[in-house]
Every structure is written in C-alpha cells, then in structure tokens.
Amino acid sequence: MSHILNIKTAGIPLKQAEKALIMIHGRGGSAQDILSLSQHLNVKDYALLAPQALNHTWYPYSFIAPVDQNEPWLSSALEMVEETVKAATDAGIKPENIYFFGFSQGACLTLEFLARNAQKLGGAVAIIGGVIGDKINRDHYKGDFAATPVLLATSNPDFHVPVERVYATANILREMNAEVTEKVYANFGHSINQEEMELANSVIFK
C-alpha cells in the first residue's frame, strides 16, 4: 500500500507567500489537527501545507523497528513530504524560506526526510522524534544544512521515542552543519507544551 497525495492548506495562498511551513502530523492525527497548532506560531505570513497520511498513519510499526518492516509505507511517506516541498518550490518559494514542523511519527518522518536531503532551509521543529530505523544507517544521510536552525524537543522518558535516539539524531544533524537546539522535559508525556511553541518561535520562527 502507499499514500495518496492529499495536501491540506491554510495561511497565505501559496502563490502569494514568500515563506512556507510544512506540517507533518503524528500517528492517529490529521493534517487539520497539526495545521491548528499554527495559531501558536509566528507564521502569519506563511503558506501552510500539511500532507494527510492514508488511514492517519505514515508507517505501520514503531520508528525503531527494522526499516523493511515499515516498507513500502515509509518510502511512500517520504515521497509525500518530497511532493509537498515540490508544491512550495513550484510556487516559487526558495528552499531557504521553507520550514518544517513535525510531531511524534510526523517528527520522525520530518527528520528522516531532512537528513536524507540536507540543504539550507528556513528551519525545522521536531517534537518527540528521531531518525528512523532499528539501527541508524548513516549512509542514508547526505548533504549540508548550511546552518539551518533545527529544534528538537522531547520528553524523557517517552513511551514511543527513546531520548537516546533524539540525542543521536541531534549529533547527526550537527555533523551535517545544522544549528541544533535540544530541549528535554522530564516526565512531560507524549504531547506538545506551550513552552515548546514559544521556543519554536524564538529559535525558528523569529
């Protein structure tokens, strides 16, 4: 099975915007859910794009399951992110004006996509996520972020995402020249807090 491209939009119309924010929802969530979080972010003048996963799930198993167990869903999901980026660039938005926001399974998908396609971007926020796979395959990750700011925020412990994978992901992104900010909340639980949104505004959406 594979996903069908279904991008929900909000904010400034793509053809009129100079900046775009791509928002990737978590397992069981929806494009509309994640778009609604934008009201807490300094993105009034952005086009907002959120692809919708088929059956509300980007891939069936844990992000730290062996990669082949999550195929062909994972490859299809990465393609959906790529198509969403293409929608922005086709509208004339430069990569350095494209931003990302992902939560949980959506944060994992966002980070995996970015690490595989590193370039100078506007910035990225990944709340409770890390790169994908039972083992990290560093060979998959190529490119140079050229000082793109990235915020990684998480809870420790988190039932789905071990904090060790968040730290390992931060190290990989730094090796690829991202400006990484990490924030770990003790026992916060699997959700997004107001402080994370404020941090996203101060670090990414300045």
C-alpha positions in Angstrom: 0.0 0.0 0.0 1.0 3.6 -0.5 -0.2 7.1 0.4 -2.2 9.3 -1.9 -1.0 12.9 -2.2 -3.5 14.9 -0.2 -2.2 18.3 0.9 -4.4 20.5 3.2 -3.5 24.2 3.2 -4.0 27.2 5.4 -2.4 30.6 5.9 -1.4 32.8 3.0 -2.1 31.3 -0.5 1.0 29.6 -1.9 1.3 31.9 -4.9 1.3 35.0 -2.7 3.5 33.7 0.1 7.3 34.2 0.4 7.6 31.5 3.1 6.1 28.1 3.5 5.7 25.9 6.6 5.2 22.2 6.0 3.5 20.5 9.0 3.6 16.7 9.4 1.0 15.1 11.7 1.5 12.2 14.1 0.1 8.7 14.1 -3.7 8.9 14.5 -3.6 12.6 13.9 -4.7 14.6 10.8 -3.5 17.4 8.6 -6.2 19.7 10.1 -5.0 18.9 13.7 -1.5 19.9 13.0 -2.5 23.0 11.0 -4.5 24.2 14.0 -1.2 24.4 16.0 0.0 27.1 13.7 -2.1 29.7 15.6 0.6 29.4 18.4 3.4 30.1 16.0 4.8 33.3 14.4 3.7 32.2 10.9 1.0 34.8 10.0 2.7 35.5 6.6 3.4 31.9 5.7 1.7 29.5 3.4 0.9 26.4 5.5 1.0 22.9 3.9 0.1 19.7 5.6 0.0 16.3 3.8 -2.5 13.8 5.1 -1.4 10.2 5.7 -3.7 7.4 4.5 -5.6 6.0 7.5 -3.9 8.6 9.7 -0.6 6.6 9.8 2.6 7.2 7.9 4.0 3.8 8.5 2.6 0.8 10.5 5.3 -0.1 13.1 7.5 1.8 15.5 10.1 4.1 14.0 12.8 2.0 15.6 11.5 -1.2 14.0 13.7 -2.6 11.2 13.1 -0.3 8.2 12.0 -3.1 5.9 9.0 -3.8 8.2 7.7 -0.3 7.6 8.0 -0.6 3.8 6.6 0.3 1.4 4.7 2.8 3.6 7.9 4.6 4.7 9.2 5.2 1.2 5.7 6.4 0.1 5.5 8.7 3.2 9.0 10.2 2.3 7.7 10.7 -1.2 4.6 12.6 0.1 6.9 15.0 2.0 9.0 15.5 -1.1 5.9 16.2 -3.2 4.8 18.8 -0.5 8.2 20.5 -0.8 7.8 20.5 -4.6 4.4 22.2 -4.3 6.2 25.0 -2.4 9.2 25.3 -4.7 7.0 25.1 -7.8 5.1 28.1 -6.5 8.4 30.0 -6.4 9.3 29.6 -2.7 13.1 29.2 -2.2 14.3 26.3 -0.1 15.8 28.7 2.4 12.2 30.0 3.0 10.7 26.5 3.6 10.2 25.5 7.2 9.1 22.2 8.8 7.1 21.3 11.9 6.5 17.6 12.9 5.1 15.9 15.9 5.8 12.3 17.0 5.5 10.0 14.0 5.5 13.2 11.9 8.6 14.4 13.7 10.4 11.1 12.9 9.3 11.4 9.2 10.4 15.0 9.1 13.8 14.3 10.5 14.4 11.3 8.3 13.4 13.3 5.2 15.6 16.2 6.2 18.6 14.1 7.0 18.3 12.3 3.6 18.0 15.7 1.8 20.1 18.1 3.7 20.2 21.7 2.3 19.9 25.2 3.5 16.3 25.6 4.8 14.4 28.1 6.8 14.3 25.9 9.8 12.7 22.8 11.4 10.9 21.9 14.6 10.6 18.2 15.6 8.7 17.5 18.8 9.3 13.9 20.1 11.1 12.3 17.1 14.3 10.9 15.7 15.7 9.4 12.5 14.1 6.1 11.6 15.3 2.5 11.8 16.3 -0.1 14.4 19.9 0.9 13.7 21.0 4.3 12.3 22.2 4.0 8.7 24.5 7.0 8.4 25.0 6.2 4.7 21.4 7.4 4.1 22.1 10.9 5.3 23.7 13.3 2.8 24.0 17.0 2.1 24.8 20.1 4.1 22.3 22.1 6.2 24.5 25.2 5.9 23.5 26.4 9.4 19.7 25.7 9.1 18.3 26.0 12.7 16.6 22.9 14.0 14.8 22.5 17.3 14.5 19.0 18.8 12.2 18.9 21.9 11.1 15.7 23.7 10.0 14.2 27.0 12.2 11.8 29.0 11.0 9.2 29.3 8.8 8.9 26.3 6.9 5.7 25.6 7.5 5.9 21.8 10.8 7.7 21.3 13.9 6.9 23.5 15.8 10.1 24.4 19.0 8.4 23.2 17.7 8.4 19.6 16.9 12.1 20.0 20.5 12.8 21.1 21.9 10.6 18.3 19.7 12.5 15.8 21.0 15.8 17.1 24.6 14.7 16.6 23.9 13.6 13.0 22.3 16.9 12.2 25.2 18.8 13.8 27.7 16.8 11.7 25.7 17.9 8.7 26.0 21.6 9.8 22.6 22.2 11.3 22.3 24.6 14.2 20.6 22.3 16.6 18.8 23.3 19.8 17.8 20.4 22.1 15.2 20.6 24.9 14.3 17.6 27.1 11.4 17.9 29.5 11.4 15.4 32.4 8.3 13.3 32.6 6.2 15.6 30.4 4.4 12.9 28.5 3.7 12.4 24.8 2.3 15.8 23.9 3.2 19.3 22.9 3.6 22.0 25.6 3.3 25.8 25.4 6.9 26.3 26.2 7.9 24.3 23.1 5.8 26.5 21.0 7.4 29.6 22.5 10.8 28.0 22.0 9.9 27.3 18.3 9.1 31.0 17.9 12.3 32.2 19.5 14.6 29.7 17.8 13.0 29.1 14.4 10.1 31.5 13.6 11.9 34.7 14.6 
